[in-house]
């Protein structure tokens, strides 16, 4: 039997299969099919299983990371979405918060106003009011208003409806009734209510999240059903699982109900895989760099656990969303990212991309503009013969022509200089994003191990590490399909949240315990419905707190044990410590308020099992070939040794400049760096002592 992971990116679809013992059986990579991502997924799965000598009937587990919801949002191809809300609050989505992207600009575009998820003409109001803070009904729901609103939405041909009432997080009764009527009156529409998606205080973020769920719901649901049906028709006995933005897997029914949780699910897999790879060698501080065809994703994990973004700091594209999301930064610096000169003559790389079609110029599929991949071909790091399996017909001449015509000639440079310039700009962009993800949040990157993933992650890892004085780079055995590998290690997980809004010193301990028990029961019931016994479930409780007068809160893990005065004191100590770490200050004389409570319930995944070899020193292996290549900071081409990754064994050591090739990725060991193969077949890159001394 086999377990397979399928990650669909903007340029490539990555797949990996492992056996019941966790050993990798096969990996595969093929071009994505943007018009219907499931085509590449099914074709890739068939080819992957053929490599492993298996068939669809041998698949006992299938996990999928998809960008369907993200693409629908970013490309403005979501459903015609209406909204029903409390009378007087029609324009919450338009007003938003007082923050502006550019404080002093008079002509800036604000997406929620210029491209609203639910246009104003489809936002309807009804008479109803729930009272805060006790959730009592102040004005009953006027059902005639609801029916009139639904009739107008039906006439407009609305495909999805978001139901967002004021204070529904305290009492969802009115929302539940509106949703019930909407499902009756609009049987073909996608209906979603805010108490089901984000039952938390802050009406704008709650409304935006619910509207986004409705906007991407129909397209995501159709895709999930189509892909699940294709797997069933092929004879796959396993139920499909889908990765969420928070790093957990969910069943298709849950994904269809809350597709907003799938936004940015793709990058999470690489962070999970990076944590597992680092844990094997005893590292618990990890920064992952996943460079694919369209983007570069950067994740930071502390103490062996991924960090989550604050619920008030989560955005997808230009829209605010209040849903659990791993703290991952994404920038347009993938292999297909275009190098270009703007109207002022500034040299830029990304965020525009050549995508899967036509792709980089060297792919000879019609692309004429230079990309990062073309730059690496011109530098000599990517060879046509090596990439023939994934990119048949790769043409270095077209890469050099694109770099020359669009970059070198306008800037009066040689093509090689222009190619290194493209590379340097991309490295600078990645290092800056990594600095924001670590240093600006109170972490010293020098204390972390950089784990490289993606087809090009190993090409950029050492220069990016050098820019931040990171002393160790880890390149796992199958870096090109890292995101897919992470899917196989992910947990099945559900999260539930509720607003409390109470002073910690005046805590209703029985009420808090009841809230936790309610969410725990719902979480375990959801996992039981997925076929997991109570003994398999791991529970984690957390609280979002802030000092009195603050506008934002911090999440801290709630202490275990009985909820009483001592529990509240321990929670206060944890919050003070987290505030000290995050902001270098703890205000121990200011009261603390609990804003939200949460429970996460998970069933741990099954990590891949590495092949363990003998790490005794071995003689330097014979290179596949040696040829001149260009490297940043070096005036002339240097002879670089090329090695085949499959021929390297634990204990082998390589000195830069060297390039390690494998079917799914290329790793570059620049001058001044060396690499060794550890007992888990990882490549560990470190700067030579002289370089390390200079960095210090």
Secondary structure, DSSP 8 states (H G I E B T S, - for coil): -EEEEEEE-SSEEEEEEEETTS-EEEEEEEE--TT-HHHHHHHHHHHHHHHTT--GGGEEEEEEE--HHHHHHHTT----EEEEEETT-TTHHHH--S--SSTT-SS---HHHHS-SS-GGGEEEE--EE-TTT--EEE---HHHHHHHHHHHHHTT--EEEEE-TTTTT--HHHHHHHHHHHHH-TTSEEEEHHHH--SS-HHHHHHHHHHHHHHHHHHHHHHHHHHHHHHHHT--S-EEEE-TTSEEEEHHHHHHTGGGGTT-TTHHHHHHHHHHHHHTT---EEEEEE-SS-EEEEEEETTEE-B--TTS-EETTEE--S--B-EEEES-STTEEEEE-TT--EEEEEEE-TTTT--GGG-SS--S-BHHHHHHHHT-S-TTGGGTTSTT--HHHHHHHHIIIIIHHHT--HHHHHHHHHHHHHHHHHHHHHHHHGGGT--GGGSEEEEESTTHHHHHHHHHHHTT---EEE-TTGGGHHHHHHHH-EEEEEEEEEEEEEGGG--HHHHHHHHHHHHHHHHHHHHHTT--GGG-EEEEEEEEEETT-S--EEEE---S--SHHHHHHHHHHHHHHHHHHHS---TTS-EEEEEEEEEEEE--------------------SEEEEE--TT-SS-EEEEEEEGGG--TT-EEESSEEEEETTEEEEE-TTEEEEE-TTS-EEEEE-HHHHHHH-
